[in-house]
């Protein structure tokens, strides 16, 4: 691969956001008189955001009449504590520093809405360094549609094929394929319900963030 830019998913790829999302879910469950959900149970669905959390906590999906009310309250809880226990995965800081040194632009393409994405990246001291930040509401359709990735490439003034995408969910691979981008599956991430990244059709599967550097034509 010889990408001129590397784009990353956020939840489960750059940062371990599961503790703060699980905390928001458990506050909502407590208000509803329900038992809390363990972090271990919540972690695999973290990349699905509110939809995944409400499914684990309440057993409902967006078709349920209570869904929108519960979603709004869940997001309010999350917004009040978006980066309390969230941390970058081990190796991410070193990876981004290597990309910076090598003059390879990097950005974030996530399905997380901008009202959470921007303050979270700011708290992690990444916002000012990112070449672009595309949230779940930046384009009309989010991943697995290719629109957010195509928008990111446009912002970077690069052809999609010159951007490498890294994500931890099958939707990330599908979006990248539809956009014409090479894609790496982050096997260290949450992995969602389709939990075997080897079956997603990515160009490679990595077990540690620094392995991204192995897929750049010029070692950094």
ChimeraX attribute file (.defattr): number of C-alpha atoms within 10 A of each C-alpha:
attribute: neighborCount
match mode: 1-to-1
recipient: residues
	/A:1	15
	/A:2	13
	/A:3	21
	/A:4	17
	/A:5	21
	/A:6	22
	/A:7	25
	/A:8	24
	/A:9	24
	/A:10	25
	/A:11	25
	/A:12	27
	/A:13	27
	/A:14	24
	/A:15	19
	/A:16	22
	/A:17	25
	/A:18	25
	/A:19	21
	/A:20	22
	/A:21	27
	/A:22	24
	/A:23	23
	/A:24	24
	/A:25	28
	/A:26	22
	/A:27	17
	/A:28	23
	/A:29	19
	/A:30	12
	/A:31	9
	/A:32	11
	/A:33	9
	/A:34	13
	/A:35	10
	/A:36	15
	/A:37	17
	/A:38	13
	/A:39	16
	/A:40	10
	/A:41	13
	/A:42	22
	/A:43	22
	/A:44	21
	/A:45	22
	/A:46	25
	/A:47	30
	/A:48	19
	/A:49	18
	/A:50	24
	/A:51	16
	/A:52	21
	/A:53	29
	/A:54	23
	/A:55	16
	/A:56	17
	/A:57	20
	/A:58	17
	/A:59	10
	/A:60	17
	/A:61	17
	/A:62	13
	/A:63	8
	/A:64	9
	/A:65	10
	/A:66	12
	/A:67	17
	/A:68	13
	/A:69	9
	/A:70	19
	/A:71	19
	/A:72	12
	/A:73	15
	/A:74	23
	/A:75	19
	/A:76	14
	/A:77	19
	/A:78	21
	/A:79	17
	/A:80	12
	/A:81	17
	/A:82	23
	/A:83	20
	/A:84	13
	/A:85	13
	/A:86	19
	/A:87	17
	/A:88	16
	/A:89	17
	/A:90	14
	/A:91	14
	/A:92	18
	/A:93	14
	/A:94	12
	/A:95	18
	/A:96	22
	/A:97	13
	/A:98	16
	/A:99	19
	/A:100	15
	/A:101	11
	/A:102	12
	/A:103	12
	/A:104	16
	/A:105	20
	/A:106	22
	/A:107	24
	/A:108	26
	/A:109	26
	/A:110	27
	/A:111	25
	/A:112	22
	/A:113	15
	/A:114	16
	/A:115	12
	/A:116	18
	/A:117	23
	/A:118	17
	/A:119	16
	/A:120	22
	/A:121	20
	/A:122	13
	/A:123	15
	/A:124	14
	/A:125	11
	/A:126	17
	/A:127	18
	/A:128	9
	/A:129	14
	/A:130	16
	/A:131	18
	/A:132	19
	/A:133	21
	/A:134	25
	/A:135	22
	/A:136	19
	/A:137	15
	/A:138	18
	/A:139	17
	/A:140	9
	/A:141	13
	/A:142	22
	/A:143	20
	/A:144	20
	/A:145	19
	/A:146	22
	/A:147	19
	/A:148	28
	/A:149	31
	/A:150	22
	/A:151	18
	/A:152	22
	/A:153	22
	/A:154	12
	/A:155	13
	/A:156	18
	/A:157	9
	/A:158	15
	/A:159	16
	/A:160	22
	/A:161	19
	/A:162	17
	/A:163	27
	/A:164	25
	/A:165	29
	/A:166	29
	/A:167	30
	/A:168	28
	/A:169	29
	/A:170	23
	/A:171	21
	/A:172	29
	/A:173	27
	/A:174	19
	/A:175	22
	/A:176	30
	/A:177	19
	/A:178	15
	/A:179	21
	/A:180	18
	/A:181	23
	/A:182	22
	/A:183	27
	/A:184	25
	/A:185	28
	/A:186	28
	/A:187	22
	/A:188	16
	/A:189	27
	/A:190	23
	/A:191	24
	/A:192	20
	/A:193	13
	/A:194	12
	/A:195	16
	/A:196	14
	/A:197	23
	/A:198	13
	/A:199	10
	/A:200	18
	/A:201	15
	/A:202	22
	/A:203	15
	/A:204	17
	/A:205	23
	/A:206	19
	/A:207	12
	/A:208	17
	/A:209	22
	/A:210	16
	/A:211	15
	/A:212	21
	/A:213	14
	/A:214	12
	/A:215	15
	/A:216	17
	/A:217	10
	/A:218	11
	/A:219	10
	/A:220	15
